[in-house]
Amino acid sequence: MTNPPLTGHIDETAQKTVLVAVTDIFFYTKLRDALLPNGYKLERARSQDDIMLKASTVCPAAVILNMNDETLNAFQALETLRSAPQFKGLPILAFANHEEIETWNRAKSLGVTKIVSRNEFSMRTKDLVEGIMSRPTS
């Protein structure tokens, strides 16, 4: 009797790669601690140019944006990703200060899949990522 062939290893890894456009070390650590032990691979974008470059090269299963990031322009990242045909259905999870209603509204209008408060993001990181990745793409 032979063992079944090992298939899907590369696909499974690609399906769990998350592009993280978060420069704040506190939130990046939260992401790392919540996702790495659960089989996710993180690809970190450290600059504005990194976002599209890494999105194109690693083909992430999801993107996470800090809408309040002082280094990366999350609105520009959203516009750029949503304007590229290959990323129109890419799930994007964003988090922002809960008092910044305009930030929330603008993120939604630019096509973010889900936006949550910084507090909710910190407390439910893994569940939120799994939630956006399980949604059907349109």
N, C-alpha and C positions, 0 to 999 in steps of 0.2 A: 504494500500500500504506500502510495507516495503522498507527501505533504502538499497541500494546495499552494499554488504560487503566491508569493508575496506581491500584492498589487496595491496601488493606491497610496503608498507611503508618501511619495512626493505630493500627490494631490491633497492628502489629508493635511500635510504641513502647510501647503499653500492656502487651503481653506481656513486655516486658523491663524494666518498672518495678519496682524493689525498694524496699520500705519499710525504712529502716534506723533501728532504735531502738538506737543506739550513740552515747553521748556522749563516750567516750574518743577523743581526737583521733588517737592512734596507730592504733587499729583502724579508725576512720573513713577515715583516709588510706590504709590498706591496701585497704579496700573500694573507695574512689574510684580508686586506681591500678590495681586489678585489673579493675574492671568498666566504668568509663567508656570506655576505649579499645576495648572489645569490644561497644559498642552498647547497654549498659545505661543506664538513667536511674535516678538515686538520688533518693529522696524521704526527707528526714531528719526524724525525730521527735525533737524536743529536749525534750519534756516528756511527762508521763504522759497528759495530755489530747490531745496531738498524735497519739498512736498510733491511737486509734479514729477521730479526726477525719480524719486523712490516709488511713487505710485505707479509709474510706467514700468519700472524695472522689477519690482517685487509682486505686482498684481495683488494687492492686499484684499482680504475678505471684508475688511471694514476700516474706517478711519475714525480717529478720535481727535477732536479739536477743543482747545481751551479758548473760548471766545474772548476772554480777558487777557490773553497772553500779550505781554509787552514786547516780545521779540518777534513773534510771527503774527502776521495780519490774517486772522482766521476768516474774515469776510472775503478777502482776496483769494484765500485758499478755496473757500466754498465756490466762489464764482469760477475760478479756474477749473476745479474738478468737475463741476456741473456743466461747464461749456464743452468738455471733451466727451465725445460720444461714448467712448469705452468706459467712462466713469459715471454716466447718468444714473444708473441703478445701484451704484456702490453705497452701502449703508454708511451713514456718517452720524456718529454720536458726538454731541457737543455739550459742554457745560459752561455755565456763566453765573455771575452773581445774580441772586434771585430778585434783586431790586432793579435790575437794568432791563426794564420792559422793552425798550426800543431794541436792545441787543437781541433779546429773544425773538421779537417780531421780525427783525431783519434776517436773522439766521433761518427762521422758518420760511421766509419769502425766497431765500436763496437756495432752499432745497435740503436743509439738514433733515435727517431722518427722525432724530429725536434730540431734544435739548432738555437738560435738567439742571437743577441748582448744583452749585459746587458741593454742598453738604450731601445731597442725594448721591451725587457721583462718588464721593468718598466712601459712602456707606454701602453702596450697591453696585460697585464697578463691574464685577463678573456678571451679575444678573442683567445689567443694562446692556453690556456687550453681547451677551448671548441673545437677548431680546431683539436687538436690531439685526443680528445675523440670521435669525430664524424667520424674519418677515419676508414675505414674497416680494420680489423686485417688480417694479412696474415698467 
